[in-house]
Amino acid sequence: MKPKNILLIVTLIAAVVVIFYSMQESQDDTNYIAQINREREEKDRFMKTADDSPIAEKEKFKGLSYFTPNIKYKIVANLLPVEDKKVIVLATNDGGEERYLEYAYAEFVLDGQKNRLVLLEMIDMGPLRGKLFLAFGDETSAIETYGAGRYLDVEKVPGANTITLDFNKSYNPYCAYNETYRCPLPPRENLLKVAIRAGEKTYVH
């Protein structure tokens, strides 16, 4: 076979491979966005119907407000363990305090900005003891999102050196809907200098 024909075949195969993986990635993104939207629909149902919903006047509830899901904000951050862990005291919205234990730092780059968040571990006795807690504020706080910050659930993965921070799943604390709830505020280290336009927006009554 002539070298020219071989080069043509190799080029065609490469093009097919690129197209195949692009289609797979596009399908994965579509499935991911559909999953996020399903979770949001389920949360709206909970808010409107559940006995333990924080919404006081459920008959007036018209749904929560969110940013459009964006895969850009599903971030794999570097996980840096804290060697000499100490207790961190967070202020709450009602003037109280809650205690947590330092767990690790999560570092990532977004929009050219290096960011570092401290992950805290719950230490109070109860079913949530040992779970991770992440509260953060960003450049959207008090403008597009709840002024006292938002929360993000993260899971411990023993021995891991990375952790996934999916800000599309970030949500408001219950005190954003009902001031009778106590909510810890983000630590100073978690007030980001970048806009996280993902997850839940300010709740409009």
C-alpha positions as CSV (number, residue, x, y, z in Angstrom):
1,M,0.0,0.0,0.0
2,K,1.2,3.4,-0.9
3,P,2.4,5.7,2.0
4,K,-0.2,8.3,0.9
5,N,-3.0,5.8,1.3
6,I,-1.7,4.7,4.7
7,L,-1.6,8.3,5.9
8,L,-5.2,8.8,4.7
9,I,-6.5,5.7,6.5
10,V,-4.7,6.7,9.8
11,T,-6.2,10.2,9.5
12,L,-9.7,8.8,9.0
13,I,-9.3,6.4,12.0
14,A,-8.1,9.3,14.2
15,A,-11.1,11.4,13.1
16,V,-13.6,8.5,13.9
17,V,-12.0,8.1,17.4
18,V,-12.3,11.8,18.2
19,I,-15.9,11.9,17.0
20,F,-16.7,8.8,19.1
21,Y,-15.3,10.1,22.3
22,S,-16.8,13.5,21.8
23,M,-20.2,11.9,21.4
24,Q,-19.6,9.8,24.6
25,E,-18.6,12.9,26.5
26,S,-21.6,14.8,25.3
27,Q,-23.9,11.9,26.3
28,D,-22.3,11.8,29.7
29,D,-22.9,15.6,30.2
30,T,-26.5,15.2,29.1
31,N,-27.1,12.4,31.6
32,Y,-25.4,14.4,34.4
33,I,-27.5,17.5,33.8
34,A,-30.7,15.3,33.7
35,Q,-29.6,13.8,37.1
36,I,-29.1,17.2,38.6
37,N,-32.5,18.4,37.4
38,R,-34.2,15.3,38.8
39,E,-32.6,15.9,42.2
40,R,-33.9,19.5,42.1
41,E,-37.5,18.3,41.3
42,E,-37.3,15.9,44.2
43,K,-36.2,18.6,46.6
44,D,-39.1,20.9,45.5
45,R,-41.5,18.0,46.3
46,F,-39.9,17.6,49.7
47,M,-40.1,21.3,50.4
48,K,-43.8,21.5,49.4
49,T,-45.1,18.3,51.0
50,A,-42.8,16.9,53.8
51,D,-43.7,17.4,57.4
52,D,-40.1,18.3,58.3
53,S,-39.8,20.8,55.4
54,P,-38.5,24.2,56.6
55,I,-41.1,26.0,54.5
56,A,-43.7,27.5,56.8
57,E,-46.4,28.3,54.3
58,K,-46.2,25.4,51.9
59,E,-49.3,26.4,50.0
60,K,-47.4,29.5,48.7
61,F,-44.2,27.6,47.8
62,K,-43.5,27.8,44.1
63,G,-40.1,26.1,43.9
64,L,-36.5,26.9,44.6
65,S,-34.3,28.9,42.2
66,Y,-31.1,27.5,40.7
67,F,-28.3,28.3,38.3
68,T,-28.3,26.2,35.1
69,P,-26.3,23.0,35.7
70,N,-22.7,23.5,34.4
71,I,-20.1,20.7,34.3
72,K,-17.5,23.3,34.8
73,Y,-18.4,23.5,38.5
74,K,-18.0,19.8,39.1
75,I,-14.4,20.1,40.4
76,V,-11.9,17.5,41.4
77,A,-9.8,19.3,44.1
78,N,-6.5,18.3,45.6
79,L,-7.0,17.0,49.2
80,L,-4.5,18.1,51.8
81,P,-4.8,16.5,55.2
82,V,-4.4,18.6,58.3
83,E,-1.7,17.1,60.5
84,D,-2.3,18.9,63.8
85,K,-6.1,19.1,63.9
86,K,-7.8,21.7,66.1
87,V,-11.3,22.5,67.0
88,I,-12.9,25.3,64.9
89,V,-15.7,27.3,66.4
90,L,-18.3,28.7,63.9
91,A,-20.7,31.5,64.6
92,T,-24.4,30.8,63.9
93,N,-27.1,33.0,62.5
94,D,-28.7,33.3,65.9
95,G,-25.6,34.5,67.7
96,G,-24.6,31.1,69.0
97,E,-21.7,28.8,68.2
98,E,-21.0,25.3,66.9
99,R,-17.8,23.3,67.2
100,Y,-16.1,21.3,64.4
101,L,-12.8,19.5,63.9
102,E,-10.4,20.4,61.1
103,Y,-10.3,17.6,58.6
104,A,-8.5,18.6,55.4
105,Y,-8.0,21.4,52.9
106,A,-9.4,21.2,49.3
107,E,-7.4,23.2,46.7
108,F,-8.5,23.9,43.1
109,V,-8.2,26.5,40.4
110,L,-11.3,28.1,38.9
111,D,-11.4,30.9,36.4
112,G,-7.6,31.3,36.9
113,Q,-8.0,31.8,40.6
114,K,-6.4,29.4,43.1
115,N,-8.9,28.5,45.9
116,R,-8.6,26.7,49.2
117,L,-11.5,25.5,51.3
118,V,-11.3,23.9,54.8
119,L,-13.4,20.8,55.3
120,L,-14.6,20.3,58.8
121,E,-15.7,17.2,60.6
122,M,-18.8,17.1,62.9
123,I,-17.9,16.2,66.5
124,D,-21.1,16.5,68.4
125,M,-22.7,13.2,69.5
126,G,-25.4,11.9,67.2
127,P,-26.0,10.3,63.8
128,L,-24.0,13.0,62.0
129,R,-20.8,12.6,64.1
130,G,-17.8,12.0,61.9
131,K,-19.5,13.4,58.8
132,L,-17.8,16.2,56.8
133,F,-19.2,19.7,56.8
134,L,-18.5,22.4,54.1
135,A,-19.9,25.9,54.3
136,F,-18.7,28.5,51.9
137,G,-19.3,32.0,50.6
138,D,-18.3,33.5,47.2
139,E,-18.7,36.5,45.0
140,T,-22.3,35.8,44.4
141,S,-23.2,35.8,48.1
142,A,-25.9,38.5,49.0
143,I,-26.3,39.2,45.3
144,E,-27.4,36.1,43.5
145,T,-27.2,33.6,46.4
146,Y,-27.9,33.6,50.1
147,G,-25.9,36.2,51.9
148,A,-24.9,33.9,54.8
149,G,-23.3,31.4,52.5
150,R,-24.2,27.9,51.2
151,Y,-23.4,24.3,52.0
152,L,-22.1,21.4,50.0
153,D,-22.1,17.8,51.0
154,V,-18.9,15.9,50.5
155,E,-17.9,12.3,51.3
156,K,-14.9,11.0,53.1
157,V,-12.8,8.7,50.9
158,P,-10.0,7.2,53.2
159,G,-6.6,7.4,51.6
160,A,-7.7,9.7,48.8
161,N,-5.6,12.6,47.6
162,T,-8.4,14.3,45.7
163,I,-12.1,15.1,46.4
164,T,-15.0,16.0,44.2
165,L,-16.7,19.3,44.9
166,D,-19.8,19.5,42.8
167,F,-21.0,23.0,43.3
168,N,-24.1,22.3,41.1
169,K,-25.3,20.5,44.2
170,S,-24.6,23.4,46.6
171,Y,-27.7,24.4,48.7
172,N,-29.0,26.9,51.1
173,P,-29.1,26.3,54.9
174,Y,-32.6,26.0,56.4
175,C,-32.3,29.5,57.9
176,A,-32.5,30.8,54.3
177,Y,-36.2,29.7,54.3
178,N,-37.1,30.0,57.9
179,E,-35.3,32.2,60.5
180,T,-36.2,29.9,63.4
181,Y,-33.5,27.4,62.3
182,R,-29.9,27.7,63.5
183,C,-27.3,27.6,60.8
184,P,-23.5,27.8,61.2
185,L,-21.8,30.5,59.0
186,P,-18.8,29.8,56.8
187,P,-15.4,30.1,58.4
188,R,-13.3,33.0,57.1
189,E,-11.1,30.6,55.1
190,N,-14.1,29.6,53.0
191,L,-15.0,33.1,51.7
192,L,-13.9,32.7,48.1
193,K,-12.8,35.5,45.9
194,V,-14.4,33.9,42.9
195,A,-18.0,33.6,41.7
196,I,-19.6,30.2,42.0
197,R,-22.5,30.5,39.7
198,A,-23.8,27.0,40.4
199,G,-26.3,25.4,42.7
200,E,-29.0,27.1,44.6
201,K,-29.8,30.8,44.3
202,T,-31.5,33.1,46.9
203,Y,-34.9,31.8,48.0
204,V,-37.7,34.2,47.0
205,H,-40.7,33.9,49.3
